[in-house]
Amino acid sequence: MSAGKGKELIKIGKSPLFNSLVDGIMILDPDACCVQINQAAADIFAVNPEHFIGQNVVECHSPLLQAQVLELMEEFRSGNKEAYEKRNIKVNQRLLDVFMTPLRDSKNRFLGLIMMVRDVTREREMQDKLIRQEKLAVVGQLAAGLAHEIRNPLTTVMGFMQLLNPLLPEGKAREYAALVNEELRRIKGLVSEILLLTKPSAPNFRDVDLINLVRETLAVMVSEANLKGVALEGVTYGQAYVRADREQIKQVLVNFIKNAVDACGSRGKVVVEVESREQEWAVLVMDDGPGLPPEVLNKVFEPFFTTKEEGMGLGLVVSKQIAETHGGRIELGNRPTGGAVATLYLPKLSRTH
């Protein structure tokens, strides 16, 4: 590139607005070398703007863009293309919209190109969240109607089964009736789970000691854990007060513990701890199972996603909804030593007890 052309490109990059733009701007010469780069672009591509000037731009991009930049240079140079746009390119864990256009002087001579890069990661996340919420709202309306229609005849069937049980002869008839009753109870539980998701009850807030609530929940769940050969332990000393609906938070803990017990299998171990985290209390339910693969972690809060043969995949969705209603949150992850950990965070009660 001639010195004259280089000065023209540098002059463009020295505009007062250049470094104040939110979008990333990069000016390239005909050899795809960086002539000017603003701070936003440097942040996006994780480069030092002073050191990057003079380097070939393809060295910091994804393989997809590497080939395209060089190809576009030739098309811009020949005049076959006057603009380029590519959306949702992933670079350094960010989603980018990329726009390129050729730079020409007053005599229409090709000087290089200008690239604008817009970080749309947050924007796409918000769009995806809105889409999921809309889908959930539609599914919720359908599920609520269906659940109500199922619950009425289900209640009738369960009532008549209770009346029939004493009339059945001993042996296979009562064995089959017991199986029917068990399946009916399971269906009732699923219907209740759907109704809780679609029409959650308003929380009855009270001052609750999480330590005491964990102790109660462990007492309820220990027999189920023992039946599956799982050791269930808890750290239940001290006090940890929150403002919460006792039954709803207990439901979250029961769901966490059930998942942990199922995950670690026979001879496994589940530990429940309550820890102080600045302005929050954290209830950790840890197991020594195989842990959660990335593809599962990315979907666990999606309605109807489940890795179990039984259940509808609504437990964690409902738990997340309860946590957020309480001003808290839920995190799932894997322990460095192996196994998974589910954590419920709740704001500490402002006043002391």
C-alpha positions in Angstrom: 0.0 0.0 0.0 1.3 3.4 -0.9 2.2 6.0 1.8 -0.6 8.3 0.6 -3.3 5.6 0.9 -2.0 4.7 4.4 -2.3 8.4 5.5 -5.8 8.5 4.3 -6.8 5.4 6.3 -5.1 6.7 9.4 -6.9 10.1 9.0 -10.2 8.2 9.0 -9.3 6.4 12.2 -8.3 9.6 14.0 -11.9 11.0 14.0 -12.9 12.2 17.6 -15.8 9.7 17.5 -13.6 6.7 16.6 -12.8 5.6 20.2 -16.0 6.8 21.7 -18.2 4.3 19.7 -19.8 1.4 21.5 -19.4 -0.8 18.4 -16.0 -2.1 17.5 -14.4 -0.5 14.4 -11.4 -1.7 12.6 -9.8 -0.3 9.5 -7.8 -2.7 7.3 -5.5 -2.0 4.4 -5.7 -4.1 1.2 -3.5 -6.8 2.7 -5.9 -7.3 5.7 -3.5 -5.6 8.1 -4.9 -3.5 10.8 -4.4 0.3 10.3 -6.7 1.5 13.0 -8.7 -0.2 15.8 -10.9 1.5 18.4 -11.1 0.4 22.0 -14.4 -1.4 21.6 -13.0 -3.7 18.9 -9.9 -4.3 20.9 -12.0 -5.4 23.9 -14.1 -7.7 21.7 -11.1 -9.4 20.2 -9.0 -9.3 23.4 -6.0 -7.5 21.8 -3.8 -4.6 22.7 -4.8 -1.8 20.2 -1.3 -0.4 20.0 0.4 -3.8 19.5 -2.3 -5.0 17.0 -1.9 -2.2 14.5 0.1 -3.5 11.6 -0.9 -7.2 12.3 -3.0 -9.3 10.0 -6.6 -9.3 11.2 -7.2 -12.9 10.4 -5.0 -13.9 13.3 -7.6 -12.9 15.9 -10.7 -14.2 14.2 -12.6 -17.5 14.0 -11.6 -19.9 11.1 -14.9 -19.0 9.4 -14.0 -15.3 9.3 -10.4 -15.8 8.4 -11.2 -17.2 5.0 -13.9 -14.6 4.4 -11.8 -11.5 5.1 -9.3 -12.5 2.5 -12.0 -13.4 0.0 -13.9 -10.2 0.6 -10.7 -8.2 0.1 -10.6 -9.5 -3.5 -14.3 -8.9 -4.1 -14.1 -5.4 -2.8 -11.0 -4.6 -4.7 -12.6 -5.8 -8.0 -15.8 -4.0 -7.3 -17.9 -7.2 -7.3 -19.2 -6.5 -3.8 -19.9 -3.3 -2.0 -21.0 -4.6 1.4 -20.9 -7.6 3.6 -23.0 -8.6 6.6 -22.7 -11.7 8.8 -24.7 -12.3 12.0 -24.1 -14.5 15.0 -20.4 -15.2 14.5 -18.9 -16.7 17.7 -15.5 -15.2 18.7 -14.0 -15.5 22.1 -17.2 -16.8 23.6 -19.2 -13.8 22.3 -21.8 -13.6 19.6 -21.0 -10.9 17.0 -22.7 -9.2 14.1 -20.1 -8.2 11.5 -20.5 -5.6 8.8 -17.8 -4.7 6.2 -17.6 -2.2 3.4 -14.8 -1.1 1.1 -13.0 2.2 1.5 -12.2 4.1 -1.7 -10.6 7.5 -2.4 -12.0 10.3 -4.5 -10.8 8.5 -7.6 -12.5 5.3 -6.6 -9.2 3.6 -5.8 -9.5 0.7 -3.3 -7.9 1.7 0.0 -9.0 -1.2 2.2 -12.1 -1.9 4.2 -13.8 -0.8 7.3 -15.2 -3.5 9.6 -17.8 -2.8 12.2 -18.3 -5.4 14.9 -21.3 -5.3 17.3 -21.4 -7.5 20.4 -24.9 -8.9 20.5 -24.3 -11.6 23.1 -26.5 -10.0 25.8 -29.1 -9.0 23.2 -29.4 -12.6 21.9 -29.6 -14.0 25.5 -32.5 -11.7 26.2 -34.3 -12.6 23.0 -33.8 -16.3 23.7 -35.2 -15.8 27.2 -38.3 -14.0 25.9 -38.9 -16.8 23.4 -38.6 -19.4 26.2 -41.0 -17.4 28.3 -43.5 -17.1 25.5 -43.3 -20.9 24.8 -43.6 -21.6 28.5 -46.7 -19.4 28.8 -48.4 -21.2 25.9 -47.4 -24.6 27.3 -48.6 -23.5 30.7 -52.0 -22.6 29.5 -52.4 -25.9 27.7 -51.0 -27.9 30.6 -53.2 -26.1 33.2 -56.3 -26.9 31.3 -55.3 -30.5 30.7 -54.3 -30.9 34.3 -57.7 -29.7 35.5 -59.5 -32.0 33.1 -57.4 -35.0 34.3 -57.7 -34.2 38.0 -61.5 -34.4 38.3 -61.9 -38.0 36.8 -58.7 -39.0 38.6 -60.1 -38.1 41.9 -63.2 -40.1 41.1 -61.2 -43.2 40.1 -59.0 -43.0 43.2 -62.1 -42.8 45.4 -63.8 -45.8 43.9 -60.5 -47.8 44.1 -60.5 -47.2 47.9 -64.0 -48.5 48.1 -63.2 -51.6 46.0 -60.0 -52.6 47.9 -61.8 -54.2 50.9 -64.1 -56.1 48.5 -61.3 -57.8 46.5 -60.2 -61.3 47.4 -56.7 -61.9 48.7 -54.0 -62.7 46.1 -53.4 -61.4 42.6 -56.5 -59.1 42.6 -55.3 -57.1 45.6 -51.7 -57.1 44.2 -53.0 -55.7 40.9 -55.1 -53.2 42.8 -52.1 -52.0 44.8 -50.2 -51.4 41.5 -53.2 -49.4 40.1 -53.3 -47.3 43.3 -49.6 -46.6 43.1 -49.8 -45.5 39.5 -52.8 -43.3 40.3 -50.9 -41.7 43.1 -48.0 -41.0 40.7 -50.4 -39.4 38.1 -51.9 -37.3 40.9 -48.4 -36.1 41.8 -47.6 -35.2 38.2 -50.8 -33.3 37.8 -50.1 -31.4 41.0 -46.6 -30.6 39.7 -48.1 -29.2 36.5 -50.6 -27.1 38.4 -47.9 -25.7 40.7 -45.9 -24.6 37.7 -48.7 -23.1 35.8 -50.6 -21.5 38.7 -48.1 -21.2 41.6 -49.7 -20.3 45.0 -48.6 -17.0 46.5 -45.9 -17.6 49.1 -46.8 -17.2 52.8 -43.7 -15.4 54.0 -42.5 -15.9 57.6 -39.2 -15.8 59.4 -37.7 -19.2 58.8 -34.5 -20.8 60.2 -32.9 -22.6 57.3 -30.9 -24.8 59.6 -34.1 -26.1 61.3 -35.8 -26.5 58.0 -32.9 -28.6 56.6 -33.0 -30.7 59.7 -36.7 -31.4 59.2 -36.3 -32.1 55.5 -33.4 -34.6 56.2 -35.6 -36.4 58.7 -38.3 -36.8 56.0 -35.9 -37.9 53.3 -33.6 -40.2 55.2 -35.9 -43.3 54.9 -36.2 -42.9 51.1 -32.4 -42.5 50.9 -31.8 -45.6 53.0 -34.1 -47.7 50.9 -31.9 -46.8 47.9 -28.7 -47.6 49.8 -27.7 -43.9 50.0 -26.2 -42.3 53.1 -27.8 -38.9 53.8 -26.0 -36.5 56.0 -26.4 -32.8 57.0 -24.6 -30.1 58.8 -27.4 -28.7 61.0 -25.9 -26.5 63.7 -26.3 -22.8 64.3 -29.0 -20.5 62.9 -29.7 -19.1 59.4 -32.8 -16.9 59.2 -34.5 -16.0 55.9 -37.9 -14.5 55.0 -39.6 -17.3 53.2 -42.6 -19.7 52.7 -41.5 -22.7 54.7 -43.3 -25.3 52.6 -42.2 -23.9 49.3 -38.5 -23.8 50.4 -38.9 -27.3 51.8 -40.2 -28.4 48.4 -37.1 -27.1 46.7 -34.9 -29.0 49.2 -36.8 -32.2 48.8 -36.4 -31.9 45.0 -32.7 -31.3 45.4 -32.2 -34.3 47.7 -34.3 -36.6 45.6 -32.2 -35.7 42.5 -29.0 -36.2 44.4 -30.1 -39.6 45.8 -31.1 -40.8 42.4 -27.8 -39.6 40.9 -25.4 -41.2 43.2 -27.1 -44.7 43.3 -26.5 -47.5 45.8 -23.7 -47.0 48.4 -23.6 -43.3 47.4 -23.5 -40.3 49.8 -25.5 -37.1 49.8 -24.4 -34.2 52.1 -26.5 -31.1 52.8 -24.8 -28.0 54.2 -25.8 -24.4 54.9 -23.1 -21.7 54.4 -23.0 -18.0 54.8 -22.2 -16.0 51.6 -22.1 -12.3 52.3 -25.7 -11.1 52.0 -27.1 -14.6 51.3 -27.5 -18.0 52.9 -26.5 -20.9 50.6 -28.0 -24.4 51.0 -25.7 -26.9 49.2 -26.9 -30.4 48.3 -23.9 -32.5 47.2 -23.7 -36.0 45.9 -20.8 -38.3 44.9 -22.4 -39.5 41.6 -21.1 -39.1 38.1 -21.8 -35.4 37.9 -23.7 -33.5 35.2 -22.5 -33.4 31.6 -22.5 -30.0 29.9 -25.4 -30.9 27.6 -27.5 -31.6 30.7 -26.4 -28.5 32.6 -27.5 -26.3 29.6 -31.0 -27.8 29.7 -31.9 -28.6 33.3 -34.1 -25.5 33.7 -36.1 -26.2 30.5 -39.6 -27.4 31.1 -40.1 -31.1 30.4 -36.4 -31.8 30.1 -35.5 -34.9 32.2 -32.9 -37.7 32.2 -35.1 -39.9 34.3 -37.5 -42.6 33.2 -40.2 -41.2 35.5 -41.2 -37.6 36.0 -42.0 -34.7 33.7 -38.9 -32.6 34.1 -40.7 -29.9 36.0 -39.1 -30.2 39.5 -36.2 -27.9 38.8 -38.3 -25.5 36.8 -40.7 -25.1 39.8 -37.8 -24.9 42.2 -36.2 -22.1 40.2 -39.5 -20.3 40.1 -39.8 -20.6 43.9 -36.3 -19.3 44.5 -36.8 -16.3 42.3 -40.1 -15.5 44.0 -38.1 -15.4 47.2 -35.5 -13.0 45.8 -33.0 -15.9 45.5 -31.6 -18.1 42.8 -30.5 -21.7 42.1 -27.1 -22.9 40.7 -26.2 -26.3 39.5 -22.7 -27.5 38.8 -20.1 -30.2 39.4 -17.8 -30.6 42.4 -14.0 -30.7 41.8 -13.9 -33.9 43.7 -16.6 -35.5 41.6 -20.4 -35.5 41.8 -22.9 -32.7 41.4 -23.9 -29.9 43.7 -27.2 -28.0 43.7 -27.2 -24.7 45.6 -30.2 -22.6 46.7 -29.3 -19.0 47.6 -31.7 -16.9 49.7 -31.2 -13.4 51.0 -30.3 -13.2 54.7 -33.0 -11.7 57.0 -32.0 -8.1 57.8 -32.9 -8.2 61.5 -31.3 -10.5 64.0 -32.9 -13.2 66.2 
